[in-house]
Amino acid sequence: MATDSFLPPSGTRDFLAAESDVRERAFATVREVFGRFGFQPLQTPAFERLEVLTGKYGDEGDKLVFKILRRGEHEATGEADLALRYDHTVPLAQ
């Protein structure tokens, strides 16, 4: 019996080999079909500077942001300077 400490975080899951193979084939099909129509792949970081994601959509929009605390010599401040992005709006705009 697995304990909670071995389970993936809520809202996520692991894909074992058989499921992963099926998923990879499906994604390969989607990439191939999209490529036929001129779409090109886009890979961007999962995080942005905090100021890029906050203050533009009001309090409700700011609640969508998962902040990343500062690292290194600024770690003790408890301040955030990066955040996980919640969609591709910023990368597509760049």
HELIX and SHEET records of a PDB file:
HELIX    1   1 ASP A    4  PHE A    6  5                                   3    
HELIX    2   2 ALA A   17  ARG A   36  1                                  20    
HELIX    3   3 LEU A   50  LEU A   53  1                                   4    
HELIX    4   4 GLY A   58  ASP A   62  1                                   5    
HELIX    5   5 GLY A   72  THR A   77  5                                   6    
HELIX    6   6 THR A   89  ALA A   93  1                                   5    
SHEET    1   A 3 PHE A  47  ARG A  49  0                                        
SHEET    2   A 3 ALA A  80  LEU A  84 -1                                        
SHEET    3   A 3 PHE A  66  LEU A  69 -1                                        
END                                                                             
